[in-house]
Amino acid sequence: MNTADKAARYHDKGYNCAQSVFASLGEYTHMDEKQALAVATGFGGGLKSGEICGAISGAVMALGVVFPHIKENDPEGKERTGELAERCVNECRKRLGCVTCRELIAREGKESCIRWIRECAAVAEEIIKDNT
């Protein structure tokens, strides 16, 4: 099963968009499923405020785990992680048309969330594969 299908399956089980994307990328983050679901809980629904789409947040969180900036005074690591996050957001914007939950739902309806979840999981996976 590919990552987009895994993400869709999580959503079908009732997990929010951020949880679905982040947990679906477990083969790359090496995070325990329960831990991944817990970490991403508050990011669904655009941080529960309609802001940045939770599916995008889940994708960017996964990139941060796979390509972390965790050393002090590491401008190269910080820049790399930032560039990958920016690439992810820009690619999601290109595929979805915007990046806020509020705009996506207003434009296409909440039933489109599954498409956004699948797209964001695929984008994150492509970036991970392109950079490892």
C-alpha positions in Angstrom: 0.0 0.0 0.0 1.4 3.4 -0.9 1.7 6.3 1.4 -1.3 8.2 0.0 -3.5 5.0 0.5 -2.2 4.7 4.0 -3.1 8.3 4.7 -6.6 7.8 3.3 -7.0 4.7 5.5 -6.1 6.6 8.6 -8.7 9.3 7.7 -11.3 6.6 7.1 -10.7 5.4 10.6 -11.5 8.9 12.0 -8.1 10.5 12.4 -7.8 14.1 11.4 -5.9 15.3 8.3 -2.6 16.0 10.1 -2.6 12.7 11.9 -3.4 10.8 8.7 -0.6 12.3 6.8 2.0 12.2 9.5 1.3 8.7 10.6 1.2 7.5 7.0 4.9 8.5 6.7 6.0 6.3 9.6 8.2 4.2 7.4 10.3 7.3 6.8 10.0 8.9 10.3 10.4 5.6 12.1 8.0 6.9 14.7 5.7 4.6 16.6 2.1 4.9 15.3 0.6 6.0 18.6 3.3 8.6 19.1 2.8 10.0 15.5 -1.0 10.1 16.0 -0.5 11.9 19.4 2.0 14.5 18.1 -0.3 15.5 15.2 -3.6 15.6 17.1 -3.8 19.3 17.5 -2.8 20.2 13.9 -6.0 19.1 12.2 -8.5 21.6 10.8 -5.7 24.2 10.3 -4.7 24.1 14.0 -8.4 24.0 14.8 -8.6 27.5 13.5 -8.9 27.2 9.7 -5.3 28.3 9.1 -2.7 26.2 7.3 -4.2 22.9 6.2 -3.5 20.1 8.7 -2.5 17.7 5.9 0.2 20.1 4.9 1.2 20.5 8.6 1.5 16.7 8.8 3.7 16.6 5.7 6.0 19.3 7.0 6.2 17.6 10.4 7.4 14.4 8.8 10.0 16.3 6.8 11.3 17.8 10.1 11.6 14.3 11.6 13.4 12.9 8.5 15.6 15.9 8.0 16.0 17.4 11.5 17.7 20.6 12.5 18.7 19.6 16.0 22.3 20.8 16.4 23.2 24.2 17.8 24.8 26.6 15.5 24.0 24.5 12.4 22.8 27.1 9.8 23.2 24.5 7.0 20.9 22.1 8.7 18.4 24.8 9.5 18.5 26.1 6.0 18.0 22.6 4.4 15.0 21.8 6.6 13.5 25.2 5.9 14.0 24.8 2.2 12.4 21.3 2.2 9.4 22.7 4.2 9.0 25.6 1.8 9.2 23.2 -1.2 6.5 21.1 0.4 4.2 24.0 1.1 4.7 25.4 -2.4 4.1 22.1 -4.1 0.9 21.6 -2.0 -0.2 25.1 -2.9 0.4 24.2 -6.6 -1.6 21.0 -6.4 -4.4 22.2 -4.1 -4.7 25.9 -5.2 -4.2 27.3 -1.7 -2.9 26.2 1.7 -5.4 27.2 4.3 -8.1 24.8 5.6 -10.7 27.6 5.5 -10.1 28.4 1.8 -9.9 24.8 0.8 -13.2 23.9 2.5 -14.9 27.1 1.2 -13.8 26.3 -2.3 -14.3 22.6 -2.5 -16.2 21.4 0.6 -15.0 19.2 3.5 -15.6 16.1 1.5 -12.5 17.0 -0.5 -10.3 16.6 2.5 -9.4 13.1 1.5 -8.0 14.3 -1.8 -5.8 16.9 0.0 -4.7 14.3 2.5 -3.6 12.0 -0.3 -1.8 14.8 -2.2 0.1 16.1 0.9 1.2 12.6 1.8 2.4 12.0 -1.7 4.3 15.4 -1.8 6.1 14.6 1.5 7.0 11.1 0.3 8.4 12.5 -3.0 10.5 15.1 -1.2 11.8 12.5 1.2 12.7 10.1 -1.6 14.3 12.9 -3.7 16.5 13.9 -0.7 17.7 10.6 0.8 
